[in-house]
Amino acid sequence: MGDVEPGARRGEEVAPAPAGGEGGGAPRPPDAGPYTLANAITLTRLLLAPLVMLLYVRGELLSALAVYALAAATDVFDGLAARLLDEHSRVGEILDPIADKLLAFCALVALVAAGRLPAWLAALIIGRDVALVVTATTLQWTGRTVPIEPTRAGKYATATLVALVLLVLAGDVEAAPRSSLAPWVAATGLLVAACVTVSWAQYGRTLVVALGRPGRLARHR
């Protein structure tokens, strides 16, 4: 779930690392190109995301659960493939967070529309992602680059959101009584909200720092 710029091979939420000056940091590894196993796995997640929503809306709940579980698992497998095969891809950096956002969006919209999750939780998550995209675009347009690295809050938000969706879908297919799952759903939902709120604070702090640095437009005056 979220990225100021594409970063880690996996799609976990990432926040900008403290800036150390332009051109700083370790050199980037060579680009393996778009045709990698990791990118193929990520593309699978991208294609499965709308299928989850379609299946859920059509009432094919067990299929929706199976497809969502498979799509969520690809978020682990693509990163594993990239590391084991040493295939760093610029395309993957862009594709991976997009696939994560689309999967989260499709699942949240379907579950909120069915009354299985509160609208405020979806608004919190989707609103943050929209804000990050707008912020990243603004910073890049003004020449303010923002180095990034994965954060614990982002990783926890991604993992807990997956767990939340799986719990809700498990209740829908009656894998366990809804009444017994309800406390777990509520607790996991609050945990997701907490992690997302922390990431909001992290991105906001980084935005303030980034806006305080001179951008390309200012330097060219």
N, C-alpha and C positions, 0 to 999 in steps of 0.2 A: 503494500500500500504506500508511495509518495516520493517525490524526488525533486530537488531543486534543479539538478542536472542528472542525467543518467550516470550511474556509478558502479556499484558492485554488480557482479555477474547475476546474483540473485536479485529479486525484486523487492527486497526489504526496504522499509522506509529508511531514508538516509538524510542526514543533516550536514550542512556545510562544515568542514573542518576549519579551525582557526586559520585565518589567512596569514601567510608568511611572506607575502610579497609576490609580485607578478613573476611568473616563470619559475617559482619555487616548487619544491616537492620532487619526488622520485620520477624518473623518466617513465613514460608509458610503454608497456610492452608492445611488440609489433602486432599489427592487425592481421588476424587470421582470415579476414574476408567474411562475406555474408553466408557462405555455404559451409556451415559447421553443424555438428550434431546438436550442440547446445541450442543453436538458433532454431533448428527444426523442432526441438522439444518445446521451446518457447512459443513458436508459431502454433503448435498444437494447442497450447493453453489459450492463445488468442482466439482460435477457432471454436474451442469448447465453451468459452464464456457465454456467448449469446445462446448456445444450445441449452445451457443450464436454465436460463430464464424461460426459454420456449417450452422446455419439458415441464417446468414447474407450473407455468400458466395453463398448460394443457391438462394438468392433473396427473401427469406421469411422475409421481413423487419418488418412487424407488429409482427410476432411471435418472432423475435429476440429482438424487443423492450420489449415485454411482459416478455420474459424469463430473459432478463438482469435486468429489474426492480424487478422481483421476487428475483433473485440472490442477487442483491444489498440490498434488504430489509432483507434478512437472516443475513446480517452482523450486523443488529440491533437486530434481534430476538434472535440470539444465545447468545449474551451478556446479553440480558434481562433475558433469561431463566436461564443462569448460576447464575446470581445474585439473582433472585427470589427464585430459588430452592437451592441456596447455594451449587452448584456443581462445585467445582474447579477441573479441570482435566488437568493432565500433557499432555495427548494426545491432548486435545483441544488447549493447548498452542502452540503445534507444527502445528496442522492441520489448525487452524484459519488463521495465516499469509500465509500459503501455498495456501489456498483457495482464499484469497484476491489477492495474486500475480497472480495466474492463471487467475482469472476473469479479472483483469486489462490487463494482457498480451493478452488474447484472444480478448478482445474488441479493444485494441489498434492496434494489428496486422491486424484485419479485417478492421478497419476504415482507417488505413494508406494505406493498399493495395488497397482500393477503392478510394483513393485520397480525403477522407473526413477529414483527420487530417494530419498535417505535420509530416514527419518522424523524425524531430529533437525533437519534443515533446515526441514521443515514445522512442527515444534513450535516452533522459534525464531521463525518469522515469525508464525504464527497466535497463539502465546502472547503475543507483543508486542502484537498487535492487540487481543486480549482484555483485556490489562492496561491498554491505553490507554482502552478503553471504560469499564472499571470505574473507572479514575482520573478520567476526565472526569466521570462520573456523580457520583462522590464529591465532587469539587471544586465542581461546580455545586450540589449539594444543600446544601453548607455555605456557599454564597455566594462562593466564591473563583473569580473569573473568570480565565481564562488566555488572554491575547492570543497569537496564533500567526502564524507566517509560514513559507513554504516553506524547507527547508534543503537543502544540497547532498547530504548523506547520504541524505535521503529521496528525492530525485530519482534519485540513483544506484541506490538499492535498487530503486526501481520499474523503472528501465530495465534493470538487470541481471537482475531476475527475469523480465521479459518475454523477454529474450535467452536465458535459461536454458531456459525452457519451449519456446521455438521451436527451440532446438538439440536438445532431447530428442525433440520431435515430429518434427523433420527426420530424426533417426536412425531413428525408428520407421517412417517411410514410406520409408526407404532412399533419401532424397534424397542421402545420402552414407553411406559405410560407417560403421557404429557405431564401429569401431576408430579411425578417423581423427577422429571427433567426440569420442571419450571424453576426451582431454586438455582440449579446449575446454569440455566440460560440467563437468569437475572444477574447472577454473580459475574458470569463471563461477559455479559453485555456491559456492566459497569466497569469491569477491568479494561475492556476495549476502549471505552470512553476515557478512562483515566490515562491510558497510554497515548491515545490520540491527543488529548489535551496537553500532555507533557511535550509531545512533538510539536504542537502548535507553539508552545513557549520557546522551544529550542529554535525553531525556524524564525520566530519573531525576533529573538535576540540576534540571530545571525543577520537578519535583514537590516536591523539597525546598524550593525557594524559595517555591512557591505555598503549601505547608503552613505556612510561617513567617509568612505574612500573615494578619491577622485575618479570619475569615469572617463571614458574615451572622449565624450563631448566636451567635458571641462578641460581636458588636457590639450585639446586641439584649438582652444580659443587663443 
